[in-house]
Amino acid sequence: MKTLATRLPATLALAALLLQTRPLVAQAQAQAVSPPEVSAPVSRMTADVQFLAGTELKGRKAGTPEADKAAAYIASSFKKIGLVPGAGASSYLQTFDFIDGVTLGPRNTLVTSGGAEVGRTWSIDLEYRPMAFSTAGAVSGEAVFAGYGITAKDLDYDDYAGLDVKGKIAVILRYGPDGDDSKSPFSQYMALRYKASQARQNGAAAVVFVTGPRTKDVGDDLVALRTDASFTDAGLIAISVKRPVAESIFRASGRTLDEIQKAIDEKKKPASFAIANARIDITADVTPRRVKTSNVLGVLVGSDPLLNKEFVVVGAHYDHLGLGGPGSLEPSPEGKIHHGADDNASGVSLLLELARALSAKRTELKRSVLFISFAAEEIGTLGSLHFTKNPTVPLEKIAAMVNLDMVGRLRNGSLDVHGTGTSSAWPAIVEKANQAAGLKLKFQKGGFGPSDHSPFYAAGRPVLFLFTGAHAEYHRPSDTADRINYAGQERILGFLQPVISEVASAPEPVPFTKVAGETQPQPGGGRSRGVWVGTIPDFSEEKPGVRVSGTTPGSPAEKAGILAGDLLVKFAGKELRNLYDYTYALQDVKPGDKVIVEVKRMEGGAEVTKSIEVTVAARPSANK
């Protein structure tokens, strides 16, 4: 196992690079042609990416020992470059914790009664398993069959129509009447979070999921115990069971699971019913599991004794997906190392090389430069959210933030530059910096986006976000170090360095501007009716509800008076426990609808509840 002290020097990194291209080298030698020289920045960035995206670090999932090794590597690099610790008097690490999943306790039980079979106990992990988004607790109640658990007004389909599920336990089929068909009109309603939310909104005390025997090519496996994009539970007990458990529950009705599913699938009509004499007793012993991870901060102190109290932040997250999980786009991701070379070892390597370059010119910089390699970006920009809530320097002293995320695939010299509308000064600074680099810049004005610049923009700081574009290897194991365009990164370095130097040395900080009309992706995924409210969710919130980190200028939310820091708890009469509930509530409204949004807000040191009327608008084109 390598230690941090064995980081490849330039000559060994070059040797490693040439080993990867041995056939080309051999051919060049045969033709008596010398291989092209590799610059020192390319050599260093190659070494950094190869370490961070190497097999040893197993994809750098936040909260794992491998992510800690990556953080230690970056901290050691900061120290070698000459940056001073940015997280305290002597530490480069800003440590925080977050929920990484749930742990099953010893008190989980499932007992069913149906017909002549009374009090049958089932085995956890063999015949049933709690869902990761289940609440903890115990419930006993009558069983009702709620079909696929779908309410789709646009399809004239409602499994809950005429069905009383209040205080009862809903047994629900996974997938939809067309099976696991992504092209089916029911596909947008198949998410288990959606079905759990619908069951809760209809008053169910718990939900039991089962895969029907007529659903092809999916088997009868229990749902894996893994977390998703929300740290808040679904608000009711939820478990998955295998078919023998469901068959036992239905036995009292005199019908089989196959018959019940067939009745729905053939006619594409609901066939829900109360299951006579069937009861279910569930104890869900699930406990959130907390883990620790760290942002890595290093400061290049500016030369001006007054202006060096202001900071230009340069950021790049270092975490990735580890061995797969919900964020992977690989068909069968579990257990496969997701190397994350472009996402985002490339950004970290460029950040480190920028630190080296600016360190050599530190006397030319008046403001200080705060380099931050963020943790847990893949889980919802948790590292940057933690920093903006717990800044190590005053937020008002941050002159600007520049974010590097996926900058390793420069093609045809084309570079996306987001955030150019967040300061009136950006266009001139960016164009000037590009005179020597000669890149083909594609501007996007908006300051919000799915990376670490977004919390800084929400906090009122000008931002830029550099990005070389999506590719087929995104969030797949094939995003490896050999695919990175290191010479392209050097070109981006030539563009980036004068941008940072200009902002760090200008007499006045660049002014901040809000970009009117920009939109965020729908929180929690799911379909969209083209509606827009304009709230920016805080993805780190662990309290039931949807915390607002900001609103976009001119949006319905801003016009109605929703404020940053508000906790949304109801939307159009529907309880909001998490981002998923919010997404599903948005699906049921259309532009022009007036809805009541209930928020909790701190006023005068106390939490108050307010009802605010919002007129939902049509979704504008983003970042135009």
C-alpha positions in Angstrom: 0.0 0.0 0.0 1.3 3.4 -0.9 1.8 6.1 1.7 1.4 9.8 1.0 5.2 10.2 1.0 5.4 7.9 -2.1 3.6 10.3 -4.4 5.3 10.0 -7.8 7.9 12.7 -8.5 7.8 14.1 -12.0 10.2 11.6 -13.6 8.4 8.6 -12.2 5.0 10.0 -13.2 6.2 10.5 -16.7 7.5 6.9 -16.7 4.1 5.7 -15.5 2.4 7.7 -18.3 4.7 6.2 -20.9 4.0 2.6 -19.6 0.3 3.2 -20.4 1.2 4.1 -24.0 3.9 1.4 -24.5 2.7 0.3 -28.0 3.0 3.9 -29.3 6.4 4.3 -27.6 7.7 1.1 -29.2 6.5 2.1 -32.6 8.2 5.5 -32.2 11.4 3.8 -31.2 11.2 1.5 -34.2 11.0 4.5 -36.4 13.9 6.3 -34.5 11.6 9.1 -33.5 11.8 10.6 -30.0 8.6 10.5 -28.0 7.0 14.0 -27.4 8.1 15.8 -24.3 5.6 16.0 -21.4 5.5 19.3 -19.5 6.0 19.4 -15.8 2.3 20.5 -15.1 1.0 17.6 -17.3 3.3 15.2 -15.4 2.2 16.4 -12.0 -1.5 16.4 -12.9 -1.1 12.9 -14.3 0.4 11.7 -11.1 -2.4 13.3 -9.1 -5.2 11.8 -11.1 -3.6 8.4 -11.2 -3.4 8.3 -7.4 -6.9 9.7 -6.8 -8.6 7.5 -9.4 -6.4 4.5 -8.7 -7.7 1.1 -7.6 -6.3 1.6 -4.1 -8.8 4.5 -3.4 -11.8 2.4 -4.5 -13.7 5.4 -5.9 -13.3 7.7 -2.9 -16.9 7.4 -1.5 -17.4 10.0 1.2 -17.2 8.5 4.7 -14.9 5.7 3.7 -11.2 5.1 4.7 -10.4 5.6 1.0 -11.9 9.0 0.9 -9.9 9.9 4.0 -6.8 8.8 2.2 -7.7 11.1 -0.7 -8.2 14.0 1.8 -4.9 13.3 3.5 -3.1 13.2 0.1 -4.6 16.6 -0.8 -3.7 18.1 2.6 -0.1 16.8 2.2 0.0 18.4 -1.3 -1.2 21.7 0.1 1.5 21.6 2.7 4.2 20.8 0.2 3.0 23.7 -2.0 3.3 26.0 0.9 -0.4 26.7 1.6 -1.2 27.4 5.3 -3.9 25.4 7.0 -7.4 26.8 6.2 -9.5 24.9 8.7 -8.0 26.2 11.9 -4.7 27.1 13.4 -3.0 23.9 12.4 -5.4 21.8 10.4 -6.2 21.5 6.7 -9.3 19.4 7.4 -12.8 20.7 8.1 -14.5 17.6 9.4 -18.3 17.0 9.5 -20.7 14.1 9.7 -23.7 13.0 7.6 -26.2 10.1 7.3 -24.7 7.4 5.1 -27.5 4.9 5.4 -29.3 2.9 8.0 -28.4 0.0 10.3 -30.8 -2.8 11.1 -31.3 -3.5 14.8 -32.2 -6.7 16.5 -35.9 -6.0 17.1 -37.1 -6.2 13.5 -40.2 -8.5 13.2 -42.9 -9.3 10.6 -45.9 -11.4 11.6 -48.9 -12.0 9.3 -52.3 -13.5 9.7 -54.6 -14.6 6.9 -57.4 -17.1 6.9 -56.6 -20.2 8.9 -52.9 -19.2 9.2 -52.5 -17.0 12.3 -49.4 -15.4 13.6 -46.8 -16.6 11.1 -43.4 -15.1 11.7 -41.0 -14.4 8.8 -37.2 -14.1 8.7 -35.5 -10.8 8.1 -33.2 -10.6 5.0 -34.6 -14.0 3.8 -38.3 -13.2 3.4 -38.6 -9.5 4.3 -36.4 -6.4 4.8 -37.2 -2.8 6.0 -36.6 -0.1 3.4 -33.8 2.4 4.0 -36.4 5.2 4.0 -38.6 3.5 6.5 -39.4 5.1 9.8 -38.6 3.2 13.0 -41.4 1.9 15.1 -44.1 -0.7 15.4 -47.5 -1.0 13.7 -50.3 -3.5 13.6 -53.3 -3.3 11.3 -55.6 -4.6 8.7 -54.1 -5.3 5.3 -55.5 -3.7 2.1 -54.3 -4.2 -1.4 -53.5 -0.9 -3.1 -52.5 -2.2 -6.5 -49.4 -0.5 -7.8 -49.9 2.4 -5.4 -50.2 4.8 -8.3 -52.4 8.0 -8.6 -52.0 9.4 -12.2 -54.6 11.9 -13.1 -53.3 12.3 -16.6 -53.8 8.5 -17.2 -57.2 8.4 -15.5 -55.7 5.9 -13.1 -55.9 5.8 -9.3 -55.2 2.7 -7.2 -56.6 4.6 -4.1 -60.0 5.5 -5.6 -62.7 4.2 -3.3 -60.1 2.4 -1.1 -59.9 3.1 2.7 -56.3 2.8 3.8 -56.4 5.1 6.8 -54.5 3.5 9.7 -54.1 0.3 7.7 -51.2 -1.4 6.0 -51.1 -1.1 2.2 -49.7 -4.0 0.2 -48.4 -2.6 -3.0 -46.9 -4.2 -6.2 -43.6 -2.9 -7.4 -43.2 -1.4 -10.9 -46.4 -0.8 -13.0 -49.1 -2.4 -15.1 -46.6 -2.6 -18.0 -43.9 -4.2 -15.8 -40.5 -2.6 -15.6 -40.8 -0.8 -19.0 -39.1 2.6 -19.0 -41.2 3.6 -22.0 -44.5 2.9 -20.3 -46.6 5.9 -19.4 -46.6 4.4 -15.9 -42.8 4.5 -15.6 -42.8 7.9 -14.1 -44.8 6.6 -11.1 -42.8 3.5 -10.4 -40.3 4.9 -7.8 -40.7 3.3 -4.4 -40.3 6.7 -2.7 -43.3 8.0 -4.8 -45.4 5.0 -3.8 -44.5 5.4 -0.1 -45.4 9.1 -0.3 -48.8 8.3 -1.9 -49.5 5.7 0.7 -48.8 8.2 3.5 -50.8 11.0 1.9 -53.8 8.6 1.8 -53.4 7.8 5.5 -51.7 4.4 5.4 -49.8 3.4 8.6 -47.3 1.3 6.7 -46.6 -0.1 3.2 -45.5 -3.5 2.1 -43.8 -3.9 -1.3 -43.8 -7.1 -3.3 -42.8 -7.9 -6.9 -45.6 -9.6 -8.7 -45.0 -12.9 -10.5 -46.2 -11.5 -13.9 -43.5 -8.8 -13.9 -40.9 -10.2 -16.3 -37.1 -10.3 -15.9 -36.9 -8.8 -12.4 -37.0 -11.9 -10.1 -38.2 -11.9 -6.5 -35.4 -10.2 -4.7 -35.8 -8.0 -1.7 -35.1 -4.3 -2.1 -31.5 -3.5 -1.3 -30.9 -1.5 2.0 -29.4 1.6 0.5 -30.0 5.3 0.9 -31.0 7.8 -1.8 -30.9 11.5 -2.3 -32.8 12.4 0.9 -31.7 12.0 4.5 -35.3 12.2 5.7 -37.5 9.1 6.0 -40.7 8.6 4.2 -42.9 9.2 7.2 -44.2 5.6 7.6 -42.9 2.1 8.1 -42.0 0.5 4.8 -40.7 -3.0 4.0 -40.2 -5.2 1.0 -41.3 -8.9 1.1 -40.9 -11.9 -1.1 -43.9 -13.5 -2.8 -44.6 -16.3 -0.3 -45.2 -13.6 2.3 -47.7 -11.8 0.1 -49.4 -15.0 -0.9 -49.9 -15.8 2.8 -51.5 -12.4 3.3 -53.8 -12.9 0.3 -54.8 -16.4 1.1 -57.8 -15.4 3.2 -59.3 -13.6 0.1 -59.2 -16.9 -1.9 -57.2 -15.2 -4.6 -53.6 -15.7 -5.7 -51.0 -12.9 -6.3 -50.9 -13.9 -10.0 -54.7 -13.5 -10.4 -54.6 -10.2 -8.6 -51.8 -8.8 -10.8 -53.4 -10.1 -14.0 -56.6 -8.3 -13.2 -54.8 -5.0 -13.3 -52.3 -5.6 -16.1 -54.7 -6.9 -18.7 -57.2 -4.0 -18.4 -54.8 -1.3 -17.2 -57.4 -0.5 -14.6 -57.1 -0.5 -10.8 -58.4 -3.5 -8.9 -57.7 -2.6 -5.2 -59.6 -4.2 -2.3 -59.6 -4.7 1.4 -58.1 -8.1 2.3 -60.7 -9.8 4.6 -59.3 -11.3 7.8 -55.7 -10.3 7.0 -53.6 -8.5 9.5 -49.9 -7.6 9.6 -47.7 -6.7 12.5 -44.4 -5.0 11.7 -41.6 -3.7 13.9 -39.0 -1.7 12.0 -35.8 -1.3 13.9 -33.8 1.0 11.7 -31.2 3.5 12.9 -29.6 6.2 10.8 -25.8 5.5 10.4 -23.6 8.6 10.7 -20.1 8.8 9.2 -17.4 11.5 9.1 -15.7 13.1 6.2 -13.6 16.3 5.6 -13.3 19.3 3.4 -9.6 20.1 2.7 -8.7 23.8 3.0 -5.4 25.5 2.3 -4.7 29.3 2.0 -2.3 31.2 -0.2 -1.9 34.4 1.8 -2.1 37.6 -0.2 0.6 40.2 -0.2 -1.5 43.2 0.7 -1.9 43.6 4.5 -5.5 44.9 4.1 -6.8 43.1 1.0 -5.4 39.7 2.2 -8.3 39.6 4.6 -10.5 39.0 1.5 -10.5 35.6 -0.3 -10.9 34.1 -3.7 -12.2 30.6 -3.3 -11.1 27.9 -5.8 -12.9 24.6 -5.2 -13.0 21.1 -6.6 -14.7 18.1 -4.9 -12.6 15.0 -4.4 -15.2 12.3 -3.6 -16.9 10.0 -6.0 -19.3 7.0 -6.0 -17.0 4.3 -4.5 -18.2 0.8 -5.5 -21.4 1.9 -7.2 -24.7 2.8 -5.6 -27.7 4.8 -6.5 -25.8 7.5 -8.4 -24.2 5.0 -10.8 -25.3 4.8 -14.5 -23.7 1.4 -14.9 -26.4 -1.3 -15.5 -25.0 -3.6 -12.7 -22.8 -1.2 -10.6 -22.5 -2.9 -7.2 -19.0 -3.9 -6.2 -17.4 -2.2 -9.2 -14.8 0.6 -8.6 -16.1 3.9 -10.0 -12.8 5.5 -10.4 -14.0 9.1 -11.0 -11.0 10.3 -13.0 -12.9 13.1 -14.7 -15.4 13.3 -11.9 -13.6 14.8 -10.1 -9.9 13.8 -9.8 -9.4 16.0 -12.8 -10.7 19.1 -10.9 -8.5 18.3 -7.9 -5.4 17.9 -10.1 -6.1 21.2 -11.8 -6.7 22.9 -8.4 -3.4 21.6 -7.1 -1.5 22.7 -10.2 -3.1 26.1 -10.0 -2.0 26.3 -6.3 1.6 25.5 -7.4 1.5 28.1 -10.2 0.1 30.9 -8.0 2.3 30.0 -5.1 5.3 30.9 -7.3 3.7 34.3 -7.9 2.3 35.0 -4.4 3.8 38.5 -4.2 1.6 39.5 -7.2 -1.6 38.5 -5.4 -3.2 41.1 -3.1 -6.1 39.0 -1.9 -5.7 35.6 -0.4 -6.7 32.5 -2.3 -8.6 29.8 -0.4 -8.3 26.4 -2.0 -11.0 24.0 -1.0 -11.3 20.4 -2.0 -14.9 19.5 -1.0 -16.2 16.2 0.4 -19.5 14.6 -0.3 -20.4 16.5 -3.4 -21.9 13.4 -5.0 -24.5 13.1 -2.1 -25.8 16.6 -2.6 -23.0 19.2 -2.3 -22.7 18.5 1.4 -19.1 19.7 1.7 -19.8 23.1 0.2 -23.1 23.4 2.1 -21.2 22.7 5.3 -18.6 25.3 4.5 -21.1 28.0 3.7 -23.0 27.3 6.9 -19.7 27.0 8.9 -17.3 29.3 7.1 -13.7 29.4 8.2 -13.5 33.0 6.9 -16.4 35.5 6.9 -18.7 34.8 3.9 -18.8 38.6 3.2 -15.0 38.5 2.8 -15.2 36.0 -0.1 -14.7 38.0 -3.2 -15.7 35.2 -5.6 -15.8 31.4 -5.9 -14.5 29.4 -8.9 -15.5 25.8 -9.1 -13.7 23.0 -11.1 -15.8 19.9 -11.7 -15.1 17.5 -14.6 -12.4 19.5 -16.4 -10.5 16.5 -17.8 -12.2 16.0 -21.2 -11.4 19.1 -23.2 -12.5 18.4 -26.8 -11.9 20.7 -29.7 -10.8 23.3 -27.2 -14.4 23.8 -26.0 -14.9 24.8 -22.4 -18.2 25.6 -20.6 -18.1 28.6 -18.3 -21.1 28.8 -16.1 -22.0 31.7 -13.8 -21.0 34.6 -16.1 -24.1 36.4 -15.2 -23.4 36.4 -11.4 -21.1 39.4 -11.8 -21.1 42.2 -14.3 -17.3 42.0 -14.3 -17.1 38.3 -15.4 -17.4 38.7 -19.2 -14.5 41.1 -19.5 -12.3 39.2 -17.1 -13.0 35.9 -18.8 -12.5 37.2 -22.4 -9.2 38.8 -21.4 -7.9 35.7 -19.8 -8.8 33.7 -22.9 -6.7 35.8 -25.2 -3.7 33.6 -24.7 -5.4 30.3 -24.1 -7.6 30.5 -27.2 -10.3 28.2 -25.9 -13.8 28.1 -27.4 -15.8 29.3 -24.5 -19.5 28.6 -24.0 -21.1 30.9 -21.6 -24.0 30.1 -19.2 -25.2 32.9 -17.1 -26.8 31.0 -14.2 -25.1 30.5 -10.8 -27.1 27.5 -9.7 -26.2 24.0 -10.7 -25.4 20.5 -9.5 -22.0 21.2 -8.1 -20.2 23.1 -5.3 -20.5 26.6 -6.6 -24.3 26.6 -6.0 -24.2 27.1 -2.2 -21.8 30.0 -2.7 -24.1 31.7 -5.2 -27.1 31.1 -2.9 -25.0 32.9 -0.2 -24.6 35.9 -2.5 -21.1 35.4 -3.9 -20.1 35.7 -7.5 -19.3 32.3 -9.0 -17.8 30.7 -12.1 -18.0 27.0 -12.9 -15.6 25.4 -15.4 -16.8 22.1 -17.1 -15.6 20.3 -20.2 -18.8 18.5 -20.8 -20.6 15.2 -20.3 -19.4 11.9 -21.8 -20.3 8.2 -21.9 -18.1 7.3 -19.0 -19.9 9.7 -16.5 -20.7 7.9 -13.3 -19.5 4.6 -14.6 -16.4 2.4 -13.7 -14.9 3.3 -17.1 -14.1 6.9 -16.0 -10.4 6.1 -15.6 -7.2 8.1 -15.5 -6.1 7.0 -19.0 -9.0 8.8 -20.6 -8.1 12.3 -19.2 -6.8 14.9 -21.6 -4.0 16.2 -19.5 -2.7 18.6 -22.2 -6.2 20.0 -22.3 -6.1 20.6 -18.6 -2.9 22.5 -19.0 -4.7 24.7 -21.6 -7.4 25.3 -19.0 -4.8 26.2 -16.4 -3.5 28.8 -18.8 -7.0 30.3 -18.9 -7.8 29.9 -15.2 -4.6 31.4 -13.7 -5.1 35.0 -15.1 -8.8 34.8 -14.0 -7.8 34.2 -10.4 -4.9 36.6 -10.6 -7.2 39.4 -11.8 -9.9 38.8 -9.2 -7.3 38.5 -6.4 -5.4 41.7 -7.4 -8.2 44.1 -8.5 -8.6 47.2 -6.3 -12.3 46.3 -5.7 -14.0 42.9 -5.5 -16.1 41.9 -8.4 -19.8 42.9 -7.8 -22.4 40.3 -7.3 -25.5 40.0 -9.5 -28.5 37.7 -9.3 -29.5 36.0 -12.5 -33.2 36.4 -13.2 -35.3 33.5 -14.3 -32.8 30.7 -13.9 -34.1 27.3 -12.8 -32.8 24.3 -10.9 -33.5 20.7 -11.8 -36.5 19.2 -10.2 -35.6 18.2 -6.6 -35.6 14.4 -6.1 -36.0 13.5 -9.7 -39.2 12.5 -11.4 -41.2 14.0 -14.2 -42.1 17.6 -14.7 -45.2 19.4 -16.0 -43.1 22.4 -16.9 -44.0 24.2 -13.6 -41.7 26.5 -11.8 -41.7 27.8 -8.2 -38.2 29.0 -7.9 -37.1 27.6 -4.5 -33.5 26.3 -4.2 -33.4 23.3 -1.8 -30.8 22.7 0.8 -29.8 19.1 0.2 -28.1 18.7 3.5 -31.3 19.2 5.5 -32.1 16.3 7.9 -35.2 17.7 9.5 -38.6 16.7 8.1 -39.6 19.2 5.4 -37.7 21.0 2.6 -35.2 23.7 3.7 -34.9 26.6 1.2 -31.4 27.9 0.7 -32.6 30.6 -1.6 -35.0 31.7 -4.3 -34.3 32.8 -7.8 -35.0 36.4 -8.8 -38.4 37.0 -10.3 -39.6 33.5 -9.3 -43.1 32.8 -7.9 -41.4 31.9 -4.6 -39.6 35.2 -4.4 -42.8 37.2 -5.3 -44.8 35.3 -2.7 -42.3 36.1 0.0 -40.7 32.7 0.6 -37.2 33.4 2.2 -33.9 31.6 2.4 -34.0 29.5 5.6 -37.7 28.7 5.4 -38.7 25.1 5.9 -41.5 24.0 3.6 -43.8 21.6 5.3 -46.9 21.6 3.1 -47.5 22.3 -0.6 -51.1 22.4 -2.0 -52.3 20.5 1.1 -49.7 17.8 0.9 -47.3 17.1 3.7 -43.6 17.6 2.7 -41.2 15.4 4.7 -38.4 15.4 2.1 -37.4 16.4 -1.4 -39.2 13.5 -3.0 -42.6 14.7 -1.5 -41.9 18.1 -2.9 -41.2 16.7 -6.4 -44.4 14.6 -6.3 -46.5 17.5 -5.1 -45.2 19.7 -8.0 -46.3 17.0 -10.4 -49.9 17.6 -9.5 -50.1 21.3 -10.3 -49.9 23.3 -13.5 -48.9 26.8 -14.5 -51.3 29.4 -13.2 -52.5 27.3 -10.2 -52.6 29.2 -6.9 -51.4 27.0 -4.1 -50.9 27.5 -0.4 -47.4 26.7 0.8 -47.0 26.2 4.6 -43.5 27.2 5.9 -41.8 27.3 9.3 -39.7 30.3 9.8 -37.6 31.8 12.6 -38.9 35.2 13.7 -37.7 37.0 16.9 -35.9 33.9 18.1 -39.0 31.6 17.8 -40.2 29.3 15.1 -43.5 30.4 13.5 -45.7 28.8 10.9 -46.9 30.8 7.9 -49.3 30.0 5.0 -48.2 31.7 1.8 -50.1 31.8 -1.5 -47.9 31.0 -4.5 -48.9 31.3 -8.1 -47.1 28.5 -9.9 -45.6 29.6 -13.2 -44.4 28.0 -16.4 -40.8 26.8 -16.3 -38.6 29.3 -18.1 -35.6 28.3 -20.2 -32.6 27.8 -17.9 -29.5 30.0 -18.0 -30.4 32.0 -21.0 
